[in-house]
Amino acid sequence: MRGFSEALRREVAPLDIHVSAVFSGGVATEFGAQAGIHRKTQITTPGWLLLSPEAVADTIVALVRRPRSMVILPWFMRFASAANTLLPWLVDWAILHRFTIPERQRE
């Protein structure tokens, strides 16, 4: 998504069209329940980390007024994004051992 939005932004910039990518953490919606997603490990995003749909919408409206190439929500997830850029192997290892392997072992 990041690469696509960057390429699109550069392609349409001469037409005075702005492209912004919004990378959000978990959002408090009914998506998981409606999609029938049930994690075997019961590991979910803690409630205090969940964004409200209104907060995400407000950010998107703000981008219309003041376009930026990218927004990461919540702000402290920028550290995770930086870690993924600088140490992708470490992020891969952490996700694999914290989420992927435990989820598959419960099958």
N, C-alpha and C positions, 0 to 999 in steps of 0.2 A: 504494500500500500504506500509505503514511504517513497519508494522509487517511482511508482506510477504517478503519485501526486507531484513529485518534483519534476518529472518529465512533462506532465500536463501543464504545470505552472509556467515552465519555460516556453512551451510551445504556444500558449495563448496570451502570454504577456504582451506581445506587440498589438494585440487586439483590445488591450486595456481590460482584460478579464483576469481576476484574481482567483487563485486556487489556494485553499487552506486545508491542511490535514489536521484532524482532531483525533488524538490518541487518548482515549479515556480508560481509566481503570474500571472496576465494576460499577454498574449503575443499578440502583434499586428499582427493578422492573419485575414483571411477571414472566419474562422471557423463558427462563429455565422451566418453570412449571407448565407453561403453555406448550413448550417444545418437548416436554416429557423427559427432560434431562435429570437423571438421578445418579449422583456420584456414589460409587460403592464405598469409598473411604469416608464419605460425609464431609470431606474437606471443602469448605466454601470460603468466600471472601468475608472477613469479619465485618460486621455491620458498621463499625466506625470508619471503615475504609470505603464504604459504598457512597457513591455520588447520587444526588437526587437528579431525576430527569430534568427538573427545572434548572439546576445549576449547569448542566450540560447545554441545555437550550439557551440559557443566558450567555454562555461563552460563545456559542455559534452566532447569536445575534450581534454580540460585540465584534465578532470577526467581520461581519458585514460592514460595520461602521469603521473599523480599523483592521484591514486585512493583515494577516501574518502568514508566513509559510507553514508554520506548524505550532500546535498547542498541545501540551501534555497535561492531562488532568488526572488526579489532583497534582498540584505543583511539585510535591515531594517525589512523585514518580519519575521526575527528571533524573534522579539519581540511578534508578533502575535502567532507564534508557541509556544513560552514560555508561553504566556497567556493561550493558549489552553491546555497546559500540566498542568499548575498550577491551573487555574480557568476555567475548561471546562464549568461549569454551566453559567458563566458570558458570555463567547463567544457564547454559545447556545442562551442565552437570547438576546444578541445584534443582532445576525443574524436573529433570529425569529422576533424581533420587527422592525428591520431596513429594512429587505428584504422580508422574507417569508410572514408575515401577510399583509403588504401593497400590495404585488404582488397578493395575493389571494383575497383581497378586491376589486380589479379592475375587477374581472371576470364578 
